[in-house]
């Protein structure tokens, strides 16, 4: 049974002012309405099967800004409808974490992820507060405090022009922290001076992956490498950006209850899919705009690509921001080709490395099968 994820934006406010941020935010803390949370809980009961599992992801702008008590109330609301059939995760800059937050995360079994763009001088180049001060020291301290409390924490690194030459330094920083890492490309308009060349993201991921492959003592996952390996070898697609209808199992919910393909599209009027009061999340794939999105890979460029069945046009949000057209193919096509070529060339080694990491046991049978001698 598939998990249905709801990415909720608890507030538009963020205490940081990262230069490359894709999410416009205000300096006033607003809250997602309680009635929206209640209605979402009702939808979980009325629109889904009784054994459906749900994942709530609190993402953008800065979820911690609304305070711990908000999440205690939200957790009570969701559990009153679906009991223990729900997990929660927060993507946060971690600069506001304290002992109360750590206790809450521990008690409620929250997953926590943050952002690290590299060593201090690299991270603080873009990830600054409204006074221009860097956030690196607070983030690293928070990670250590969370790990000391035995709370699972992972990180996202945004590949930018400021850090793509620091692949080795970034790798060893994350290796020393021993946390799972996902590398995402910076998402800015094509004409922006921040925009990476289409292939640069893939080249950067491969540089980090080469360090990871050579370090046999590393016990953390590297994304998107892990998910791409699973996609090729098992057919499981964990990459939302490489599914034509990602919002068939992922729904973004804005502070006012409006529904979007994912959290990144929240507050983008033309990609609004409805409202929690009137729209069944399971019917979103049937909407005209969804049908248009499902066909975005039917173009000459995609049809002539060897990754057509794997990629299916890539991420709509990448296209929306970079090209100004959500229904074009992903700007980072060249990167995906490089990454899959790298994975195919190194598949036996990658499978062996992944299966040796705690949490990678699902690959064990696959590894043993692929390592069997072929009968001739």
C-alpha positions as CSV (number, residue, x, y, z in Angstrom):
1,X,0.0,0.0,0.0
2,X,1.3,3.4,-0.9
3,X,1.8,6.2,1.5
4,X,0.0,9.5,0.7
5,X,2.0,12.5,1.6
6,X,0.6,16.0,2.5
7,X,3.2,18.8,2.5
8,X,1.9,21.5,4.7
9,X,3.1,25.1,4.9
10,X,2.5,26.1,8.5
11,X,3.6,29.7,7.9
12,X,4.8,32.0,5.1
13,X,7.4,33.5,7.5
14,X,11.1,32.6,7.6
15,X,13.7,34.0,10.0
16,X,16.4,33.5,7.3
17,X,16.8,35.4,4.0
18,X,18.6,32.9,1.8
19,X,19.6,34.6,-1.4
20,X,18.5,31.8,-3.7
21,X,15.2,31.0,-1.9
22,X,12.3,30.1,-4.2
23,X,9.6,30.7,-1.6
24,X,8.5,34.3,-1.1
25,X,8.0,34.9,2.6
26,X,6.8,37.7,4.8
27,X,8.2,39.1,8.0
28,X,4.9,38.5,9.8
29,X,4.3,35.1,11.3
30,X,1.0,33.7,10.0
31,X,-0.4,30.3,10.8
32,X,-2.2,27.6,8.8
33,X,-5.8,27.7,10.1
34,X,-6.9,25.1,12.6
35,X,-10.0,24.4,10.5
36,X,-7.8,23.5,7.6
37,X,-6.1,20.8,9.8
38,X,-9.5,19.5,10.9
39,X,-10.7,19.3,7.4
40,X,-7.6,17.5,6.3
41,X,-8.1,15.0,9.0
42,X,-11.7,14.5,7.9
43,X,-10.5,14.0,4.3
44,X,-8.1,11.3,5.5
45,X,-11.1,9.4,6.8
46,X,-13.7,10.1,4.1
47,X,-11.5,9.9,0.9
48,X,-9.0,7.2,1.7
49,X,-9.2,3.5,2.6
50,X,-9.2,2.6,6.3
51,X,-5.7,1.2,6.2
52,X,-4.1,4.1,4.3
53,X,-0.9,5.4,5.8
54,X,-0.2,9.2,5.7
55,X,2.9,11.3,5.9
56,X,2.7,14.9,7.0
57,X,5.7,16.9,5.8
58,X,6.0,20.4,7.3
59,X,7.9,22.3,4.7
60,X,8.4,26.1,4.0
61,X,8.9,28.8,4.8
62,X,10.3,28.1,8.4
63,X,8.0,25.7,10.2
64,X,9.6,26.2,13.6
65,X,8.6,29.9,13.6
66,X,5.1,29.0,14.7
67,X,6.3,27.3,17.9
68,X,6.1,23.9,19.5
69,X,2.6,24.2,20.9
70,X,1.2,24.6,17.3
71,X,2.5,21.1,16.4
72,X,1.3,19.5,19.6
73,X,-2.2,20.7,18.7
74,X,-1.8,19.6,15.0
75,X,-0.6,16.2,16.1
76,X,-3.6,15.8,18.4
77,X,-6.0,16.8,15.5
78,X,-4.5,14.2,13.1
79,X,-4.4,11.4,15.6
80,X,-8.1,12.1,16.5
81,X,-8.9,11.0,13.0
82,X,-6.4,8.4,11.9
83,X,-4.7,7.3,15.1
84,X,-1.2,6.0,14.6
85,X,-1.5,5.7,10.8
86,X,0.4,8.9,10.4
87,X,4.1,10.0,10.4
88,X,5.4,13.5,10.5
89,X,8.6,15.1,9.1
90,X,9.9,18.7,9.3
91,X,12.2,20.4,6.8
92,X,13.7,23.3,8.9
93,X,16.8,25.5,8.9
94,X,17.2,24.4,12.6
95,X,18.3,27.8,13.8
96,X,15.4,28.0,16.3
97,X,15.8,24.6,17.9
98,X,16.1,24.3,21.6
99,X,15.6,21.7,24.4
100,X,11.8,22.0,24.1
101,X,11.9,21.2,20.4
102,X,14.2,18.3,20.9
103,X,11.9,16.8,23.6
104,X,8.9,17.2,21.3
105,X,10.7,15.6,18.3
106,X,11.7,12.7,20.5
107,X,8.3,12.2,22.0
108,X,6.4,12.4,18.7
109,X,9.0,10.5,16.6
110,X,9.3,13.4,14.1
111,X,11.8,13.0,11.3
112,X,13.9,16.2,10.9
113,X,15.9,17.4,7.9
114,X,17.8,20.7,7.4
115,X,20.0,22.4,4.9
116,X,23.8,22.4,4.8
117,X,25.5,23.9,1.7
118,X,29.0,23.2,2.8
119,X,31.7,24.4,5.2
120,X,31.0,27.6,7.1
121,X,32.3,30.0,4.4
122,X,30.4,28.2,1.7
123,X,27.1,27.7,3.7
124,X,27.1,31.3,4.9
125,X,27.5,32.7,1.4
126,X,23.8,32.3,0.7
127,X,22.2,31.1,3.9
128,X,22.0,34.2,5.9
129,X,19.4,35.9,8.2
130,X,17.7,39.3,7.6
131,X,20.7,41.0,9.2
132,X,23.1,39.3,6.8
133,X,24.6,36.9,9.5
134,X,25.4,33.4,8.5
135,X,23.5,30.4,10.0
136,X,26.2,27.7,9.8
137,X,27.2,27.5,13.5
138,X,23.6,27.3,14.7
139,X,22.8,24.5,12.2
140,X,25.8,22.4,13.1
141,X,25.2,22.8,16.8
142,X,21.5,21.8,16.4
143,X,22.5,18.7,14.4
144,X,24.8,17.6,17.2
145,X,22.2,18.2,19.8
146,X,19.5,16.3,17.9
147,X,21.9,13.3,17.3
148,X,22.8,13.3,21.0
149,X,19.1,12.9,21.7
150,X,19.0,10.0,19.2
151,X,16.7,11.9,16.8
152,X,17.0,11.0,13.1
153,X,18.3,14.0,11.2
154,X,19.2,14.4,7.5
155,X,20.3,17.3,5.3
156,X,19.8,18.9,1.9
157,X,22.6,20.5,0.0
158,X,21.6,23.0,-2.7
159,X,24.0,22.9,-5.5
160,X,25.0,26.5,-6.5
161,X,27.8,28.2,-8.3
162,X,29.2,29.0,-4.8
163,X,29.7,25.4,-3.7
164,X,29.9,23.1,-6.8
165,X,33.7,23.3,-6.6
166,X,33.7,22.0,-3.0
167,X,32.4,18.5,-3.6
168,X,35.1,16.9,-1.5
169,X,34.8,19.3,1.4
170,X,31.0,18.9,1.5
171,X,31.3,15.2,1.4
172,X,33.6,15.0,4.4
173,X,31.6,17.5,6.3
174,X,28.5,15.2,5.9
175,X,30.5,12.1,6.5
176,X,31.8,13.4,9.8
177,X,28.2,14.3,10.8
178,X,27.1,10.9,9.6
179,X,23.7,12.0,8.3
180,X,21.9,11.1,5.1
181,X,22.3,13.7,2.4
182,X,20.2,14.8,-0.5
183,X,21.6,17.1,-3.2
184,X,19.1,19.4,-4.9
185,X,19.9,22.0,-7.7
186,X,19.3,25.7,-7.1
187,X,16.1,26.7,-8.7
188,X,16.1,30.2,-10.2
189,X,15.1,31.7,-13.5
190,X,17.2,30.8,-16.5
191,X,18.4,34.4,-17.0
192,X,19.5,34.7,-13.4
193,X,23.2,34.9,-12.7
194,X,22.6,32.1,-10.1
195,X,21.3,29.6,-12.6
196,X,23.6,26.5,-13.1
197,X,24.2,25.0,-16.6
198,X,21.9,22.1,-17.2
199,X,24.7,19.5,-16.7
200,X,26.4,21.1,-13.7
201,X,24.0,19.7,-11.1
202,X,24.7,16.1,-12.3
203,X,28.4,16.7,-12.5
204,X,28.4,17.9,-8.9
205,X,26.4,14.9,-7.6
206,X,28.7,12.6,-9.4
207,X,31.7,14.3,-7.8
208,X,30.2,13.8,-4.3
209,X,29.2,10.2,-5.2
210,X,32.7,9.3,-6.2
211,X,33.9,10.3,-2.8
212,X,31.1,8.3,-1.2
213,X,31.9,5.2,-3.3
214,X,35.6,5.3,-2.3
215,X,34.8,5.7,1.4
216,X,33.8,2.2,2.4
217,X,33.3,3.3,6.0
218,X,30.5,5.7,5.2
219,X,27.2,4.7,6.7
220,X,24.8,7.2,5.2
221,X,22.7,7.4,2.1
222,X,23.3,9.8,-0.7
223,X,20.4,11.1,-2.7
224,X,19.4,11.2,-5.5
225,X,21.8,8.3,-6.2
226,X,20.0,5.9,-3.9
227,X,16.6,6.6,-5.3
228,X,17.8,6.4,-8.9
229,X,19.4,3.0,-8.2
230,X,16.1,1.8,-6.8
231,X,14.2,3.3,-9.8
232,X,16.4,1.4,-12.3
233,X,16.6,-1.9,-10.4
234,X,13.2,-2.4,-8.7
235,X,10.8,0.0,-10.5
236,X,10.1,1.8,-7.2
237,X,10.0,5.5,-7.9
238,X,10.9,7.6,-4.8
239,X,11.8,10.7,-6.8
240,X,8.8,13.0,-6.9
241,X,10.5,15.1,-9.6
242,X,10.5,12.1,-11.9
243,X,6.9,11.1,-11.9
244,X,4.5,12.5,-14.5
245,X,1.7,12.7,-11.8
246,X,3.7,13.0,-8.6
247,X,0.6,14.6,-6.9
248,X,-1.3,11.3,-7.2
249,X,0.3,10.5,-3.9
250,X,1.6,13.9,-2.9
251,X,-0.5,17.0,-2.1
252,X,0.7,20.5,-1.1
253,X,-1.5,22.3,1.3
254,X,-1.2,26.1,1.8
255,X,-1.9,28.1,4.9
256,X,-5.5,28.8,3.7
257,X,-6.3,25.2,2.7
258,X,-5.6,25.6,-1.0
259,X,-4.2,22.5,-2.7
260,X,-1.2,22.4,-5.0
261,X,0.9,19.7,-6.8
262,X,3.5,20.1,-4.0
263,X,4.7,22.5,-1.3
264,X,6.9,24.4,-3.9
265,X,3.8,25.5,-5.8
266,X,2.0,26.8,-2.8
267,X,0.8,30.4,-3.5
268,X,1.3,29.9,-7.3
269,X,-2.3,30.8,-8.5
270,X,-2.1,29.1,-11.9
271,X,-1.1,25.7,-10.3
272,X,-3.8,25.7,-7.6
273,X,-5.7,22.4,-7.8
274,X,-8.6,23.2,-5.5
275,X,-9.3,23.6,-1.8
276,X,-9.4,21.1,1.1
277,X,-13.1,22.0,1.7
278,X,-14.2,21.0,-1.8
279,X,-11.6,18.8,-3.5
280,X,-11.0,15.1,-2.9
281,X,-7.2,14.6,-3.0
282,X,-7.6,11.3,-4.8
283,X,-9.5,13.0,-7.7
284,X,-6.7,15.5,-8.3
285,X,-5.1,13.4,-11.1
286,X,-8.4,13.6,-13.0
287,X,-8.4,17.4,-13.2
288,X,-7.8,19.0,-16.6
289,X,-4.6,20.7,-15.3
290,X,-3.4,17.3,-14.1
291,X,-4.1,15.6,-17.4
292,X,-2.1,18.4,-19.1
293,X,0.8,17.7,-16.7
294,X,0.6,14.0,-17.5
295,X,1.3,14.7,-21.1
296,X,4.1,17.1,-20.7
297,X,6.7,14.5,-21.7
298,X,5.0,14.0,-25.1
299,X,7.3,16.3,-27.0
300,X,10.1,15.7,-29.4
301,X,12.9,16.3,-26.9
302,X,11.5,13.8,-24.4
303,X,10.4,11.2,-27.0
304,X,13.9,11.0,-28.4
305,X,15.5,10.6,-24.9
306,X,16.6,7.2,-23.6
307,X,15.3,8.1,-20.1
308,X,11.7,8.8,-21.2
309,X,10.2,5.9,-19.2
310,X,12.3,6.7,-16.2
311,X,12.1,10.5,-16.1
312,X,8.7,11.2,-17.6
313,X,9.6,14.9,-18.2
314,X,11.2,15.6,-14.8
315,X,10.1,18.2,-12.3
316,X,7.3,20.6,-13.1
317,X,8.5,23.2,-10.6
318,X,12.0,23.3,-12.2
319,X,10.3,24.1,-15.5
320,X,8.0,26.6,-13.9
321,X,10.8,28.7,-12.3
322,X,13.6,28.2,-14.8
323,X,11.6,28.5,-18.0
324,X,8.4,30.1,-16.8
325,X,6.4,27.2,-18.1
326,X,5.5,24.3,-15.8
327,X,4.5,22.1,-18.8
328,X,7.9,22.0,-20.4
329,X,10.5,19.3,-19.8
330,X,12.9,19.6,-16.8
331,X,15.7,22.1,-17.3
332,X,18.1,19.6,-15.7
333,X,17.7,16.9,-18.4
334,X,21.4,16.7,-19.1
335,X,22.1,16.1,-15.5
336,X,19.7,13.2,-15.3
337,X,21.3,11.5,-18.3
338,X,24.8,11.9,-16.7
339,X,23.5,10.5,-13.4
340,X,21.9,7.5,-14.8
341,X,24.9,6.8,-17.0
342,X,27.0,7.0,-13.9
343,X,24.7,4.6,-12.0
344,X,24.7,2.0,-14.8
345,X,28.5,2.1,-15.1
346,X,28.9,1.6,-11.3
347,X,25.8,-0.5,-10.5
348,X,27.3,-3.5,-8.8
349,X,29.4,-1.3,-6.6
350,X,26.5,1.0,-5.8
351,X,24.2,-1.9,-4.9
352,X,26.9,-3.4,-2.6
353,X,27.5,-0.1,-0.9
354,X,23.8,0.7,-0.4
355,X,22.9,-2.7,1.0
356,X,25.7,-2.4,3.6
357,X,24.2,0.7,5.1
358,X,21.6,0.4,7.9
359,X,18.2,0.8,6.3
360,X,19.4,-0.7,3.0
361,X,18.4,-4.3,3.6
362,X,15.7,-4.1,0.9
363,X,18.5,-4.3,-1.6
364,X,20.1,-7.4,-0.2
365,X,18.2,-9.9,-2.3
366,X,18.7,-7.8,-5.4
367,X,22.4,-7.7,-4.8
368,X,22.7,-11.4,-4.3
369,X,20.7,-12.1,-7.4
370,X,22.8,-9.8,-9.6
371,X,26.0,-11.3,-8.2
372,X,25.0,-14.8,-9.2
373,X,27.0,-16.3,-12.1
374,X,25.0,-16.3,-15.3
375,X,24.3,-19.8,-16.7
376,X,25.6,-20.3,-20.2
